[in-house]
Amino acid sequence: MKNADPGRRARLLASTVAALLLGVVSAPSTYAGPDVQDCPAAEVFATDNTAIITDPDDPRLDTRLTRFGHEVRRIIRAHGARPGGSELLDGVFWSEELRQATYERSREFDVEGVGREGLHHIAGVIAKQYDQEAVLTFRCLPRTSPETDAVEIEVPGVRVSGLREALVADPEARDKLGGGSVTLDGRLVLVAPVDDLPLARRFTTALGADWDQAQVRYGDREFVTGTE
């Protein structure tokens, strides 16, 4: 794996349990059942940004990543899978290197007709093509699957500014969750280890969101580099 500059390494470390982002779920619900979940087969969370952005008014955060979205869909098709919907995400992540919150605009891509190895390969191609140290993937799996190691949480009623304030004020959330993302219509998105679900619930509630409105999906997450 090639060496990245310290700022990018810090941003990757800060975001290793968060995501930026997931698919649209509009109906309120609680925990998904062990075998039936309302989610695509897999998701890829990615961006073409390589800069550290600390100003929330930076014009680079206004991009809709339109061309990037078309290009990633072509990559998905070219490698034997089917692209589904895609959604813009505004991410806030804690950088230990900078000791402050960093911002990033990214996209979530639904992927169908793909298995573990195929998803890994697609993410690696994206990471390499867009000079990303890693790309996050999430495969939707039964809660009881031996491969399940993570949760994907989505809950409405959160502002990006509120997410930043809460992250800065909560050292445990900074260290374990690293950050999170908010969709353009105000839904918080977190991807975290299963063991950190209680922390994610506490953090979400502290943001003022209603946990009873949360959608919790189970699955397998992976951070894929462009050198694998």
The 8 nearest C-alpha neighbors of each residue, nearest first, counted from 0:
[[1, 226, 2, 224, 225, 227, 132, 3],
 [2, 0, 3, 226, 132, 225, 224, 4],
 [1, 3, 0, 4, 132, 8, 5, 7],
 [2, 4, 8, 7, 1, 5, 132, 6],
 [3, 5, 7, 6, 8, 2, 9, 1],
 [6, 4, 8, 7, 9, 3, 96, 10],
 [7, 5, 9, 8, 4, 10, 96, 51],
 [6, 8, 10, 9, 5, 4, 11, 3],
 [9, 7, 5, 11, 10, 6, 12, 3],
 [10, 8, 12, 6, 94, 7, 96, 11],
 [9, 11, 7, 13, 8, 12, 94, 14],
 [12, 10, 8, 14, 13, 9, 15, 7],
 [13, 11, 9, 15, 14, 10, 8, 94],
 [14, 12, 177, 10, 93, 11, 94, 92],
 [13, 15, 17, 11, 177, 12, 16, 92],
 [16, 14, 12, 17, 13, 11, 177, 222],
 [17, 15, 191, 176, 14, 190, 177, 18],
 [18, 16, 179, 190, 14, 189, 178, 15],
 [19, 17, 20, 179, 190, 189, 180, 188],
 [20, 18, 180, 90, 179, 88, 17, 44],
 [19, 18, 21, 180, 188, 88, 107, 44],
 [22, 20, 107, 23, 86, 42, 188, 108],
 [23, 21, 24, 109, 86, 85, 84, 107],
 [22, 24, 25, 21, 86, 84, 38, 85],
 [25, 23, 26, 22, 214, 27, 37, 153],
 [24, 26, 23, 27, 155, 28, 214, 154],
 [25, 27, 24, 28, 212, 214, 23, 213],
 [28, 26, 212, 25, 213, 29, 214, 211],
 [27, 29, 214, 212, 213, 26, 30, 211],
 [28, 30, 214, 213, 211, 31, 212, 215],
 [31, 29, 215, 214, 32, 28, 216, 213],
 [30, 32, 36, 216, 215, 29, 33, 35],
 [31, 33, 35, 34, 30, 36, 142, 141],
 [32, 34, 142, 141, 143, 35, 31, 36],
 [33, 35, 141, 32, 142, 36, 143, 140],
 [36, 34, 32, 33, 31, 141, 37, 140],
 [37, 35, 31, 38, 32, 34, 216, 141],
 [36, 38, 35, 39, 31, 216, 24, 139],
 [37, 39, 36, 139, 40, 22, 216, 41],
 [40, 38, 41, 109, 111, 110, 139, 42],
 [41, 39, 111, 139, 138, 110, 38, 42],
 [42, 40, 138, 110, 39, 137, 139, 109],
 [41, 43, 109, 137, 108, 110, 136, 138],
 [42, 44, 136, 108, 107, 135, 45, 137],
 [45, 43, 107, 135, 106, 136, 20, 19],
 [44, 46, 106, 134, 105, 43, 107, 135],
 [47, 45, 105, 48, 106, 104, 44, 129],
 [46, 48, 129, 49, 67, 45, 131, 130],
 [47, 49, 46, 50, 103, 104, 129, 131],
 [48, 50, 47, 131, 51, 130, 7, 129],
 [51, 49, 48, 52, 7, 6, 103, 47],
 [50, 52, 101, 53, 6, 7, 49, 102],
 [53, 51, 102, 101, 54, 50, 103, 57],
 [52, 54, 101, 102, 55, 51, 100, 99],
 [53, 55, 57, 56, 52, 102, 101, 58],
 [56, 54, 57, 53, 102, 60, 52, 101],
 [57, 55, 54, 58, 60, 59, 61, 53],
 [56, 58, 54, 59, 55, 60, 52, 61],
 [59, 57, 60, 61, 56, 62, 55, 54],
 [60, 58, 61, 57, 62, 104, 52, 56],
 [59, 61, 58, 104, 62, 57, 103, 56],
 [62, 60, 59, 58, 63, 104, 57, 56],
 [63, 61, 64, 60, 59, 104, 58, 65],
 [62, 64, 65, 61, 87, 104, 60, 105],
 [65, 63, 67, 62, 66, 68, 105, 106],
 [64, 66, 68, 63, 67, 69, 62, 70],
 [67, 65, 69, 68, 64, 70, 63, 71],
 [66, 68, 70, 64, 65, 69, 71, 47],
 [67, 69, 65, 71, 66, 70, 64, 72],
 [70, 68, 66, 72, 67, 71, 73, 65],
 [69, 71, 67, 73, 72, 68, 66, 74],
 [70, 72, 74, 68, 73, 69, 67, 75],
 [71, 73, 75, 69, 74, 70, 82, 76],
 [74, 72, 70, 76, 71, 75, 77, 69],
 [75, 73, 71, 77, 72, 76, 78, 70],
 [74, 76, 72, 73, 78, 77, 80, 82],
 [77, 75, 73, 80, 78, 79, 74, 81],
 [78, 76, 74, 75, 79, 73, 80, 72],
 [79, 77, 76, 75, 80, 74, 121, 117],
 [78, 80, 76, 77, 75, 81, 113, 112],
 [81, 79, 112, 76, 113, 75, 78, 111],
 [80, 82, 111, 76, 110, 112, 75, 83],
 [83, 81, 110, 72, 109, 75, 111, 80],
 [84, 82, 109, 110, 81, 85, 108, 111],
 [85, 83, 109, 108, 82, 86, 22, 110],
 [84, 86, 108, 107, 109, 106, 83, 22],
 [85, 87, 107, 106, 88, 22, 108, 84],
 [86, 88, 106, 105, 182, 107, 183, 63],
 [89, 87, 182, 105, 20, 181, 106, 104],
 [90, 88, 104, 181, 180, 103, 182, 105],
 [89, 91, 180, 103, 19, 102, 179, 104],
 [90, 92, 102, 178, 179, 101, 180, 163],
 [93, 91, 178, 101, 100, 13, 177, 14],
 [92, 94, 100, 13, 177, 99, 178, 173],
 [95, 93, 9, 97, 96, 13, 98, 10],
 [94, 96, 98, 97, 9, 93, 13, 99],
 [95, 97, 94, 9, 98, 6, 5, 99],
 [98, 96, 94, 99, 95, 6, 9, 100],
 [99, 97, 95, 94, 96, 100, 93, 167],
 [100, 98, 97, 94, 93, 101, 95, 167],
 [99, 101, 93, 92, 94, 91, 53, 102],
 [100, 102, 53, 92, 52, 91, 93, 99],
 [103, 101, 91, 52, 90, 53, 92, 100],
 [102, 104, 90, 89, 105, 60, 91, 52],
 [103, 105, 89, 60, 88, 90, 46, 102],
 [106, 104, 46, 88, 45, 87, 103, 89],
 [105, 107, 87, 86, 45, 88, 44, 46],
 [106, 108, 44, 21, 86, 85, 43, 20],
 [109, 107, 85, 43, 42, 84, 110, 44],
 [110, 108, 42, 83, 84, 82, 39, 41],
 [109, 111, 82, 41, 42, 83, 81, 108],
 [112, 110, 81, 40, 113, 80, 82, 41],
 [113, 111, 80, 81, 110, 114, 40, 79],
 [112, 114, 80, 111, 117, 118, 115, 110],
 [115, 113, 117, 116, 118, 112, 41, 40],
 [114, 116, 118, 117, 119, 113, 138, 120],
 [115, 117, 119, 118, 114, 120, 113, 121],
 [116, 118, 120, 114, 119, 115, 113, 121],
 [119, 117, 121, 115, 120, 116, 114, 113],
 [118, 120, 116, 122, 117, 121, 115, 123],
 [119, 121, 123, 117, 118, 122, 116, 124],
 [122, 120, 118, 124, 123, 119, 117, 75],
 [123, 121, 125, 119, 124, 120, 134, 223],
 [122, 124, 225, 126, 120, 121, 125, 224],
 [123, 125, 121, 127, 122, 126, 128, 225],
 [126, 124, 122, 128, 123, 127, 129, 121],
 [127, 125, 225, 131, 123, 124, 129, 128],
 [126, 128, 225, 130, 124, 125, 129, 123],
 [127, 129, 125, 126, 130, 124, 225, 131],
 [128, 130, 47, 126, 131, 127, 125, 46],
 [129, 131, 127, 128, 126, 132, 49, 47],
 [132, 130, 126, 133, 129, 127, 134, 49],
 [131, 133, 224, 126, 130, 225, 134, 3],
 [134, 132, 224, 223, 131, 222, 126, 135],
 [133, 135, 223, 222, 45, 126, 122, 44],
 [136, 134, 222, 44, 221, 43, 223, 133],
 [137, 135, 43, 221, 220, 42, 44, 222],
 [136, 138, 220, 42, 219, 41, 139, 218],
 [139, 137, 41, 219, 218, 40, 140, 42],
 [138, 140, 218, 40, 41, 217, 137, 38],
 [141, 139, 218, 217, 138, 142, 147, 144],
 [142, 140, 34, 33, 144, 143, 217, 35],
 [141, 143, 33, 217, 144, 140, 147, 34],
 [144, 142, 141, 33, 145, 147, 34, 140],
 [143, 145, 141, 146, 147, 142, 140, 218],
 [146, 144, 147, 143, 148, 142, 141, 140],
 [147, 145, 144, 219, 148, 218, 140, 143],
 [148, 146, 218, 219, 144, 145, 149, 140],
 [149, 147, 219, 193, 192, 146, 218, 220],
 [150, 148, 192, 193, 218, 191, 219, 217],
 [151, 149, 217, 191, 216, 193, 190, 192],
 [150, 152, 190, 216, 215, 189, 217, 191],
 [153, 151, 215, 189, 188, 214, 150, 190],
 [152, 154, 188, 214, 187, 213, 186, 189],
 [153, 155, 213, 187, 186, 212, 214, 152],
 [156, 154, 186, 185, 157, 187, 208, 153],
 [155, 157, 208, 185, 186, 154, 158, 187],
 [156, 158, 185, 187, 186, 155, 208, 159],
 [159, 157, 161, 160, 185, 162, 156, 181],
 [160, 158, 162, 161, 181, 163, 157, 89],
 [161, 159, 163, 158, 162, 164, 55, 157],
 [162, 160, 158, 164, 159, 163, 165, 206],
 [163, 161, 159, 165, 160, 164, 166, 158],
 [162, 164, 166, 160, 161, 165, 91, 167],
 [163, 165, 161, 167, 166, 162, 168, 160],
 [166, 164, 168, 162, 163, 167, 161, 169],
 [165, 167, 163, 169, 168, 164, 173, 162],
 [166, 168, 164, 165, 169, 163, 100, 170],
 [167, 169, 165, 166, 164, 170, 173, 163],
 [168, 170, 166, 172, 171, 167, 165, 173],
 [171, 169, 173, 172, 174, 168, 167, 166],
 [172, 170, 174, 173, 169, 175, 176, 198],
 [173, 171, 176, 175, 169, 174, 170, 166],
 [174, 172, 177, 170, 171, 176, 166, 175],
 [173, 175, 171, 172, 177, 176, 170, 13],
 [176, 174, 172, 177, 173, 171, 16, 195],
 [177, 175, 172, 16, 178, 173, 17, 174],
 [178, 176, 13, 173, 14, 174, 93, 175],
 [179, 177, 92, 17, 176, 91, 14, 93],
 [178, 180, 17, 189, 18, 91, 90, 19],
 [181, 179, 90, 19, 188, 20, 89, 187],
 [180, 182, 187, 89, 186, 88, 185, 188],
 [183, 181, 88, 186, 185, 184, 87, 89],
 [182, 184, 185, 181, 88, 87, 89, 186],
 [185, 183, 182, 186, 181, 155, 156, 157],
 [184, 186, 157, 182, 183, 156, 181, 158],
 [187, 185, 155, 182, 181, 154, 157, 156],
 [186, 188, 181, 154, 153, 157, 180, 155],
 [189, 187, 153, 180, 20, 152, 181, 179],
 [188, 190, 152, 17, 179, 18, 151, 191],
 [191, 189, 151, 17, 18, 150, 16, 152],
 [190, 192, 16, 150, 149, 17, 189, 193],
 [193, 191, 149, 194, 195, 148, 150, 16],
 [192, 194, 149, 195, 196, 150, 148, 191],
 [193, 195, 192, 196, 197, 149, 191, 148],
 [196, 194, 198, 193, 192, 197, 199, 191],
 [195, 197, 199, 198, 193, 194, 200, 192],
 [198, 196, 200, 199, 195, 201, 194, 202],
 [199, 197, 201, 195, 200, 196, 202, 172],
 [200, 198, 196, 202, 197, 201, 203, 195],
 [199, 201, 197, 203, 198, 202, 196, 204],
 [202, 200, 198, 204, 203, 199, 205, 197],
 [201, 203, 199, 205, 200, 204, 198, 206],
 [204, 202, 200, 206, 205, 201, 208, 199],
 [203, 205, 201, 207, 206, 208, 202, 200],
 [206, 204, 202, 207, 203, 201, 208, 165],
 [207, 205, 203, 204, 208, 202, 165, 161],
 [208, 206, 204, 205, 209, 203, 157, 156],
 [207, 209, 204, 156, 206, 203, 210, 157],
 [210, 208, 211, 212, 204, 207, 213, 154],
 [209, 211, 213, 212, 208, 204, 200, 154],
 [212, 210, 209, 213, 29, 28, 27, 214],
 [213, 211, 27, 210, 209, 28, 154, 29],
 [214, 212, 154, 210, 211, 153, 29, 28],
 [213, 215, 153, 29, 28, 152, 154, 30],
 [216, 214, 152, 30, 151, 31, 213, 150],
 [217, 215, 151, 150, 31, 152, 214, 36],
 [218, 216, 150, 142, 140, 149, 139, 151],
 [217, 219, 140, 139, 147, 138, 149, 150],
 [218, 220, 147, 138, 148, 137, 149, 146],
 [221, 219, 137, 136, 149, 138, 218, 222],
 [220, 222, 136, 135, 223, 137, 219, 119],
 [221, 223, 135, 134, 133, 136, 224, 220],
 [222, 224, 133, 134, 123, 122, 221, 135],
 [225, 223, 133, 226, 123, 132, 126, 227],
 [224, 226, 127, 123, 126, 227, 124, 132],
 [225, 227, 0, 224, 127, 123, 1, 126],
 [226, 225, 224, 123, 223, 0, 120, 119]]
